[in-house]
């Protein structure tokens, strides 16, 4: 209404009938940091920039090779990612046995990257909105490829700690991010991966490291879990104790979540790889038992020296060799399995998205099966999982992923790395508290610079109470009544002193009873006498 009307007439003054409400923030927005085939759109580079995507098609538009023509379409899968495995006669049991000869399948480390397949795995498991930060471009396969030395850790010399750490700093400027996933960190040196994990935890919890401290969690994989020693994996000096040492004793362990082991997936299909992924015709001629007889001999020869007229395509040669050689078909399947072995963190980011959307962030992201996953790199039992789930010394719980007959590959753990904490032991408790904190923080922005008086306090209390009551109705909070589930306090003599008001401080106290998962269900059965 006009403050001092000068002209006769009717004036309307609309009064809001309802107070401001708390708008729930997004809870499942991961950032993926790593290497891509390209990072540009319409001629503009997007290296080291956080780009929001909502689908695999969005990812392809920015980061995948495109076929010529209009409209642009992604190039063949075999061009998007070309890992190379060398096949050598083994001095031990080998990865595969062909006609009684054990063979080792050794990757060229410089051709192994995890981000592209991890994004596909994320969307296969329900992923939605995400951020991508490309820190470098994947080079073409080298003309002279070299295999990994047998027994050495898988380290890609083209993947840099400095580059990934720089991408993490870019992520620190995006307030919407709620999860950090860096699959390519598994290809760093172990010491560099340890430093990067520390950086991730610091960004999640440190007030000075991020534009929205306390708003995100880090999803980690266990270094070396792509090929764990089936006997020694949990012994001193092996991958599980080493992981717990590498992650350190950070005060921010409550923001870290680890999964073990790696997953055997079906992301890369049979038709996506060919003889180039196995070292080419020259190397295959040395190991295939039927390499000296036609038609295999002729096919291998054409792979090495294409005929001058009407040379067959790579696809034609591949299909011909698959039909002609059972040994090659066997090798093809085993190399495909190696290529499809991926860290679990991206799949879990998709699971978090699905659980949050379908049930709520307050549900534990566990007891669910993974899509596009056929097996794990290590079979875990109830006994072997117990030492992962409960670490009485440091509390660094590691969540198991297990193959359960009849159910598929299941997520069978729901703990943070702060497993000894009564407050922050469970993933859903940590993430629900982040959700509540960030939602309230966003809603209270409207009251900055408002009069610090009882009317404002009443509005704030009403707004927060309404929000928490809604959460209780959805099952997010424990308690048979709303009053037993949360308490909201604000006011002079309650949460503030006269000095607080003079200093411009409005203090709001919120207590919530968060629901905890039923991790251990015990059934007690005894016999009774017939009555």
C-alpha positions, 0 to 999 in steps of 0.5 A: 500500500502507498505509505501516504496516499495523495489521490482518492481511490482504492489501494490494495495491500496483499499480505502473505498468509504463510511463512517461508518454507524450507526447500529440500536441497538435492542430495545425489549430485556427484562430480566425476573427475578424470580424463576424457577423449575430448572436452569441448562444445561448439569450438569452446574448450571445457578442460578443467571446468565443471560441466553439469550433465543429466544423461549419457547423451550430454556426456557424449556431446562434450566428452566423446569422439563424434562421427562425421556428418550432421547431426553429430552422433558419437563415434564407434565405441571401439574408438571412444576407449581403446585399452590394449592387453598384451598376451604372453606365455606365462611362467605360472598359472596365467590368466587363461589357458589355451590348449594347455598353455597358460597365458598372461593378459598384461595391460599397457598401463598408458592405455587404461582409463576408468572414467568413460566406462564409470559414467556408463556404469553410473547411468546404468544404476540410476544416475541422473544429474552429475558434474564432469571435470575433465582434467586432460585428454586421453591420447591415441593408442601408442604406436609401440605399446608396452605391457605391464611388468608381471606383478607390478601395480597398475599405474598409468604414467599419463594420469597425474596427481596434480591434474586430478587434484586441480580438478578437485579444486574446481569442484570446491567452487560448485555448491550443488555437488554432494558426492566426489568420485574419482575413478582414475585415481585408482591408476595413480601411484599408491602414495599419490592416491593416498594424498588425493583421498586426504584432499577429498576428505578435507574438501568435504569437511574443512571450512576453508577448503570448499564453498559449501563445507560439510555438504558432500561425501567422498566415495572411495575404492580400495587401491589394488582391488582390481586383482586382489590376492585371494589368500593375502588381501587382508593380511598386513602389508596387503591392500586392506591394511594398506588402504586403512593406512593410506586414508590416514586419521583425518578428523573428516573420516565421517565424510568418507565411504569406501567400497570393496572389491572391484566389479566385473561388469558388462559395460563394454560389449563383445562388439566394442573390442577387437584384435587391436585391443589384444596387441594386434595380429603380430602378437596374436600370431605368437600365441594362438595355437592355430596361427600356422594353419589357414584360414587363421594364418591368412587372417593374421597376415592381413591384420599385419599387412593389409592387401593392396586391393580391397583390404578388409576392414577391422570389423571384417577381420575381427569377425573372420578370426572369431569364426575361424579360431576357438582359441581367439574367441576364448582370448577375446572373452577373457580380455573383455572381462579384464576391460570390464573390471571397474571400480565400484564408486561410480555404480554406488553414486548411481545407487545413491541417486536411485535410493534418494529418489525412490525412498529418501536419503535417510534409507541406507544405500545397501541390500540392493543389487547392481545393474550391469554387474556380473561378479566381483573380483573377490568372493567374500563370505560372512566371515571375511566381510566381518573384518571389513565391516568392523575395524575395532582399532581405527574404525575404518569400515569398508563396505562389501559388495558380494555376489549372492546366488539368486539375488545378483551382486549386492551392496552389503555394507552401509558404514562410513570410514568413521565406523567407531563413531556412534554419531556418524557410523552410518552412511544414511545418518551422515547424508541425512544430516547433510541434507537437513543442514544444507536445506536449513542453511539455504532457507535461512538466507532469507532472514539475513539482515531481518530484525533480530526480534521475536517476530522473526524468531517465531517465523524461523521456528515455525518454518523449521518445525514444519520442515522437520514435521514433514521429514518425520511424516516421511519416516526420516526421523525416529520417534513415535511422535513429531515431538519425540523426533526433534526439537527447535529452539530460538529466542532470547534467554533460550539460545541467545543472550543480549550480547548475541543480539547486539553483535548481530547473532541469531542462534537457532538450535535444532535437535533431530533423532535420525533413524539408524539402519537395522544392520544386525537382525537377531532371531531368538527361537526356542522350543515350547511345550504344547499347551 
